[in-house]
């Protein structure tokens, strides 16, 4: 049997990432820890002081230096406390044809690198049969009937296995 771990995962990953993102979106709202919120409030105060002192919008690095923090912590706090808009939010409606925020901000080229790396790692942890099924289905764009013939199982079994694998990946990545 062909070495599974050598497949190019660049076809599988975007498709499964979409499923996982849908899972996160439909599962509920994003929660920010209290300590991150409190740290953010202190950073906003430091930002205001620096704005007066420096006469320009302070950078994350300047805020981190002033508070004796790592710049990554400052960036995380500011990013985590951004207002979250729903992509399904209507931003304009004319003649009953709504324009959603998703239509305006969608960028097909932008990729979530962290999610892709995590997903690739989780796919490589799957057993060989599961990886093979994903390879046939997403890399080679084979139909379930074709996969069933190759694996000597029924199309219904392929469908069930595929759903089981995607659920497994979603659960593993939700914990991470």
RODO-2510 file (C-alpha; in nm, 4 decimals, decimal comma):
residues 176
     n   res          X          Y          Z
     1     x     0,0000     0,0000     0,0000
     2     x     0,1204     0,3520    -0,0797
     3     x     0,2873     0,5514     0,2003
     4     x    -0,0005     0,7718     0,3233
     5     x     0,2026     1,0369     0,5048
     6     x     0,3591     1,1471     0,1747
     7     x     0,0298     1,2771     0,0233
     8     x     0,0072     1,6450    -0,0488
     9     x    -0,2385     1,7745     0,2102
    10     x    -0,3044     2,1023     0,0320
    11     x    -0,6348     1,9786    -0,1088
    12     x    -0,7718     1,8158     0,2045
    13     x    -0,6837     2,0957     0,4456
    14     x    -0,8942     2,3848     0,3038
    15     x    -1,2029     2,1680     0,2790
    16     x    -1,1770     2,0272     0,6298
    17     x    -1,0809     2,3720     0,7647
    18     x    -1,4106     2,5028     0,6293
    19     x    -1,5957     2,2281     0,8145
    20     x    -1,4087     2,3025     1,1358
    21     x    -1,4643     2,6776     1,1095
    22     x    -1,8351     2,6121     1,0523
    23     x    -1,8318     2,3956     1,3655
    24     x    -1,6731     2,6745     1,5722
    25     x    -1,9050     2,9369     1,4263
    26     x    -2,2190     2,7322     1,4911
    27     x    -2,1055     2,6064     1,8321
    28     x    -2,1349     2,9379     2,0159
    29     x    -1,9672     3,2639     2,0948
    30     x    -1,6012     3,3239     2,1634
    31     x    -1,5116     3,3703     2,5297
    32     x    -1,2225     3,5839     2,6519
    33     x    -1,0635     3,5196     2,9899
    34     x    -1,1054     3,7732     3,2680
    35     x    -0,7287     3,8173     3,3044
    36     x    -0,6980     3,8970     2,9333
    37     x    -0,9786     4,1545     2,9607
    38     x    -0,8209     4,3169     3,2677
    39     x    -0,4776     4,3215     3,1049
    40     x    -0,6313     4,4836     2,7999
    41     x    -0,7832     4,7614     3,0109
    42     x    -0,4428     4,8348     3,1648
    43     x    -0,2869     4,8373     2,8184
    44     x    -0,5478     5,0841     2,6920
    45     x    -0,4606     5,3167     2,9820
    46     x    -0,0891     5,2825     2,9057
    47     x    -0,1641     5,3492     2,5389
    48     x    -0,3409     5,6763     2,6286
    49     x    -0,0474     5,7895     2,8452
    50     x     0,1980     5,7046     2,5673
    51     x    -0,0164     5,8846     2,3105
    52     x     0,0101     6,2053     2,5154
    53     x     0,3811     6,1542     2,5824
    54     x     0,4914     6,0505     2,2317
    55     x     0,2457     6,2600     2,0277
    56     x     0,1752     5,9641     1,7989
    57     x    -0,0183     5,6390     1,8117
    58     x     0,2045     5,4030     2,0138
    59     x     0,3058     5,0721     1,8623
    60     x     0,2485     4,7392     2,0319
    61     x     0,6207     4,7283     2,1054
    62     x     0,6107     5,0688     2,2770
    63     x     0,3147     4,9607     2,4910
    64     x     0,4932     4,6341     2,5789
    65     x     0,8117     4,8223     2,6740
    66     x     0,6192     5,0706     2,8895
    67     x     0,4400     4,7897     3,0756
    68     x     0,7426     4,5569     3,0824
    69     x     0,5534     4,2868     2,8947
    70     x     0,6244     4,0685     2,5982
    71     x     0,4940     4,2250     2,2757
    72     x     0,3106     3,8993     2,1934
    73     x     0,1013     3,9394     2,5115
    74     x     0,0075     4,2937     2,4119
    75     x    -0,0911     4,1883     2,0607
    76     x    -0,2954     3,8983     2,1966
    77     x    -0,4813     4,1254     2,4389
    78     x    -0,5647     4,3835     2,1724
    79     x    -0,6684     4,1228     1,9167
    80     x    -0,8802     3,9278     2,1654
    81     x    -1,0733     4,2384     2,2666
    82     x    -1,1785     4,3459     1,9194
    83     x    -1,5516     4,3693     1,8582
    84     x    -1,6666     4,0631     1,6684
    85     x    -1,9063     4,1075     1,3795
    86     x    -2,1065     3,8256     1,2330
    87     x    -2,0222     3,7526     0,8706
    88     x    -2,3955     3,6969     0,8227
    89     x    -2,4656     4,0583     0,9278
    90     x    -2,6437     4,2612     0,6595
    91     x    -2,4489     4,5800     0,5908
    92     x    -2,6589     4,7074     0,3015
    93     x    -2,9930     4,6129     0,1551
    94     x    -3,1400     4,7389    -0,1686
    95     x    -3,4497     4,6027    -0,3401
    96     x    -3,4586     4,3056    -0,1033
    97     x    -3,1059     4,1973    -0,2019
    98     x    -2,8935     4,2067     0,1118
    99     x    -2,5183     4,2539     0,1005
   100     x    -2,3595     4,0642     0,3856
   101     x    -2,0363     4,1507     0,5625
   102     x    -1,8983     3,8210     0,4326
   103     x    -1,9390     3,9522     0,0767
   104     x    -1,7209     4,2529     0,1563
   105     x    -1,4426     4,0921     0,3609
   106     x    -1,4105     3,7530     0,1974
   107     x    -1,0557     3,6898     0,0775
   108     x    -1,0019     3,3504    -0,0778
   109     x    -0,6210     3,3852    -0,0804
   110     x    -0,5877     3,4556     0,2916
   111     x    -0,5181     3,1376     0,4830
   112     x    -0,5244     3,0455     0,8469
   113     x    -0,1748     2,9009     0,8786
   114     x    -0,2073     2,7865     1,2392
   115     x    -0,5254     2,5943     1,1637
   116     x    -0,3669     2,4345     0,8573
   117     x    -0,0617     2,3205     1,0477
   118     x    -0,2769     2,1852     1,3314
   119     x    -0,5061     2,0101     1,0880
   120     x    -0,2145     1,8562     0,8980
   121     x    -0,0719     1,7261     1,2261
   122     x    -0,4066     1,5764     1,3265
   123     x    -0,4551     1,4134     0,9853
   124     x    -0,1137     1,2499     1,0175
   125     x    -0,2234     1,1026     1,3535
   126     x    -0,5160     0,9240     1,1867
   127     x    -0,4762     0,5579     1,0993
   128     x    -0,3668     0,4686     0,7478
   129     x    -0,7145     0,3747     0,6246
   130     x    -0,8620     0,7062     0,7429
   131     x    -0,5802     0,9010     0,5763
   132     x    -0,6291     0,7023     0,2568
   133     x    -1,0017     0,7758     0,2544
   134     x    -0,9336     1,1511     0,2979
   135     x    -0,6703     1,1367     0,0242
   136     x    -0,9096     0,9723    -0,2205
   137     x    -1,1989     1,2003    -0,1275
   138     x    -1,0262     1,5395    -0,1085
   139     x    -0,6905     1,5169    -0,2855
   140     x    -0,8161     1,3094    -0,5769
   141     x    -1,1796     1,4340    -0,5643
   142     x    -1,3112     1,0808    -0,5937
   143     x    -1,6784     1,0062    -0,5407
   144     x    -1,7816     0,7891    -0,2503
   145     x    -1,8785     0,5081    -0,4887
   146     x    -1,5262     0,5041    -0,6377
   147     x    -1,3675     0,5023    -0,2930
   148     x    -1,5962     0,2185    -0,1869
   149     x    -1,4749     0,0065    -0,4797
   150     x    -1,1073     0,0790    -0,4001
   151     x    -1,1487    -0,0004    -0,0299
   152     x    -1,3851    -0,2954    -0,0861
   153     x    -1,6597    -0,1486     0,1273
   154     x    -2,0019     0,0000     0,0557
   155     x    -2,0694     0,3621    -0,0348
   156     x    -2,2707     0,3961     0,2877
   157     x    -1,9672     0,2820     0,4876
   158     x    -1,7512     0,5404     0,3086
   159     x    -2,0034     0,8106     0,3964
   160     x    -2,0151     0,7052     0,7608
   161     x    -1,6366     0,6800     0,7859
   162     x    -1,5908     1,0219     0,6296
   163     x    -1,8364     1,1801     0,8759
   164     x    -1,6678     0,9988     1,1665
   165     x    -1,3210     1,1183     1,0586
   166     x    -1,4337     1,4805     1,0187
   167     x    -1,6063     1,4698     1,3580
   168     x    -1,2900     1,3267     1,5134
   169     x    -1,0788     1,6052     1,3599
   170     x    -1,3235     1,8727     1,4752
   171     x    -1,3172     1,7409     1,8308
   172     x    -0,9377     1,7190     1,8406
   173     x    -0,8951     2,0707     1,7049
   174     x    -1,1633     2,2145     1,9352
   175     x    -0,9589     2,1009     2,2356
   176     x    -0,6303     2,2365     2,0982
***
